[in-house]
């Protein structure tokens, strides 16, 4: 499916194409490529065509819809009414949500058509989508490589042009990192911008819903429609959303763009370092003043994150006990019901996070791990506050190296965790952050630049991201891994 | 001191697994202890971060409130759909008392 999300919406709005035609084209593409790519866990053909017909009726009756007939893929940890939600876990088999997630409902109101649910690392825990209990997802640029994760299915679906946009969730980089690995835009809004009602919880002080799209302007549109307060989620901030699309073309002449010193440390992959230099030049061409800024505690971000996110995950996942969700294993006693359901239902990475979280929260270790990590997080936030006194935007690579090979890091959890070294700091600080494709490595794999702004300054972020995107000129071509399929 | 790899012994893993309501086969305990030990020893770098005495956690924004009025919920029907067993409009859960615990 060619064309941006905005152009699809315009064509359907002007009745140059029907939403049904668009949905059919998307579904045909998915049927052709999904057996190879593995980006979708479930495709909803009949429901999507019905939804498309409803959009056509709404357009005919004169409704103005910002997403008229736009096919959207949804990560399978978000509720879509009537569709299953598995989180790529066996423990949620058969569970049907009681309605739409707020983010989904808002896009539906704007005319989106939901074509299917995408693959992810189980409960969004992972950086390669290899922790799915159901299937592998392949990177459209090289089918032997990971798509990133945990929103790998959504990123691969957008990169292979199966859909013009998809929803993901980001706790420590799960939208931005796969976006960078697959050569698409991945945007994590400020903590509190988008309601998490209907997003299955992982790390509640970190989780955000956000879009994956082919360009920055499409991301701004999806974000603008989803963002804002929600009576069903008290963490959804009552802050004015402004006009993200209107901010896109504002330019960044004279802005101070701070390159994160901690993002250029010794040992940086030479391919990434070279690309970073091209990014610097792109900002200069856009009229920005490039500076260097330091966020000293960013180097400890992975350590802080794996204490806090795991602690929150171990609490959030305590609810999966065989009583309320999914299949029940062994009912000989209550303890046996809990233990067998959880032991058989969760995969190894989820168990690892639960064990790590409960370790950090357990008596004797709580203060040394959870307490210290909370205080270190506060210090990191102070570091960012100071850095933003010296820069309007802060940038660093999105990923420490291009997408690695399938299977390369599955046996080394710590190495896998370090894939998120550049994305985790913004998560801990609650900042809006976007990964914009920034070029191809010598072997033809996508790289991404991450741009961060102060909390709730999404309009500033979008102006910077759009200016950068225009100057860097990422190739508009079908990824080579799926070109001949 | 918390911090070295020996913090995460097989005994610690066994205890935490019990708290987590997870069963780890005895034969896997050393693998789990080794993997978790390496992660914890990486995490131990947070002990090196100097802390100011006056440090306070970052303030959270106030929780928004809404008028205390009844609104339609999701309805019992949608929730009941997920019950593994149903009886006269109720979800049936396993026996939790007197089951030999």
Interface residues (C-beta under 8 A of the other chain):
Chain A: X94 X95 X96 X98 X99 X192 X229 X231 X234 X237 X238 X297 X300 X302 X303 X304 X306 X307 X314 X318 X321 X322 X323 X324 X325 X327 X328 X331 X332 X333 X334 X335 X337 X338 X339 X340 X342 X343 X346 X351 X352 X354 X355 X356 X358 X359 X362 X365 X368 X369 X372 X373 X374 X375 X376 X377 X378 X379 X381 X413 X414 X417
Chain B: X2 X3 X7 X8 X12 X13 X15 X16 X17 X19 X20 X21 X22 X23 X24 X32 X35 X36 X38 X39 X40 X42 X43 X44 X45 X46 X47 X49 X51 X55 X56 X57 X58 X61 X63 X64 X66 X74 X75 X78 X79 X81 X82 X84 X93 X94 X95 X96 X99 X100 X101
